[in-house]
Every structure is written in C-alpha cells, then in structure tokens.
C-alpha cells in the first residue's frame, strides 16, 4: 500500500509543475504574458495553501514583474527574460528544500 502524499509533498509536486511551465515560457523569445501571470499566480496560491509564506512572497514578486510585462509597462527583452529565469531557478531551489524545513 502506498503512503498518501502530505501537504509538503503535494506542494513540491504541484509547484514543480508550475515552475517547469514558467521555465519553458521564459525560454521562448516571446512568451504569452497571460500564461506567465497565470502560472506565477498559481504558484503563489499553491504556496499560500501549503503555508509556505516565504515562497508565496517570492512568487508574488515574480508575479508583479510578469504583470508589468502583461500590462505593457515592461517589454520582453534579454534582461527581463534573465530575471524571470533566475527567479524560477531560485524558487525551484526553495521548493526543493521544503521537505527539510
């Protein structure tokens, strides 16, 4: 019989999926701004539901950044692409450490 997933385990799986999707979007030359916002918001919501406040705050910062892109206040260029990829990498590191906290 398999063990049911705990909240942390489920969060790590769900957040990992969102981060994979964000990384794929950030690697394209012109990603869908709506998708970037949707997956970032989903990541933040998942972190809130799992009571992972630091990750939720970090995802909120990324959401603010990609919202600026969606709303036309910032263009998608090399700098923004690098910022999003770095944020995704940092969030991935935080998510991977959740089980050990």
N, C-alpha and C positions, 0 to 999 in steps of 0.2 A: 504494500500500500504506500502511496506517495504522500509526502507531507504537504499540507496546504501552504500556500505562499503567505508569508507575513506581510505586513504593511510595507516594511522596508524593501523586501524582495520584489513586491509588486511595483513599488515606486521605481526601483532600479530598472526593471524591465520596461516599464512604460516610458520613463524619462529617456532611457537609451534609444527607444524607437523615435521619440521626438527629436533627439539630438542627431540621430542618423539622418533624418529628413532635413533638418536645418543645415547640416554639413553638406548634403547633396545640393541643396538650393544655393548655398553660399559659394559653391564651386562653379556655378554656371555664370556666364557673362552678364545675363540679365534676368535674375530670378523674379518670380512672382512675389510682389510686395505683400499681397494679401495672404499668400501661403506662409511667408516668413512670419508675419504677425500672428497668424492662426496657430502655428506650431510653437511659437515662443509663448503665446498666451496659454496654450495647453500645457506646456512645460511648467509655467508658473503656477497654474491651477493645480496640477498634479503635486507639485512641491508643497503647496498650501494644504492640500488634503492629507498629505503624508506627514504634516507638521515639520517640514524641513524649511524653516524660515530663512536661513542664510541663502539657500539655493533659490527660494522664491524671490528674495530681494535681488539676487544676481540676474535671474531670468527677467525680472521687472525692468532692470536696467537695459538689458538687451532688447526687451520689448519696446522701450522708449526709443531706442536707436532705430530699430526697423520701422517703427511707426513714423518717424521723421522721413524715412525713405518713402514709405507708402503715401504720406501726405504731401510729398513733393518739396519738403524743406531741405532734403539732402539727396544728392544724386548717387547712383550706384557707381562707384569708381573703385580703384585699387585700394585706397585707404579704407573705405567702408567695408569692402569685401574682406580685407585682412582683419579688421576689428571684429567682424561677425565670426570669422573662422577662429580667431583667438578666443573669443568669448565662448564659443561652442566647445573648444578644447578644454578650457578651464572648467566649464560646467560639467563636462564629461568626467574630469578628474574628481570634482566634488561628488558627483553622483556615485562614482565607483567606490568612494570612501564611506558612503552612508552606512553600510553594514557594520563598519568598525567603530562607529561613533558611540 
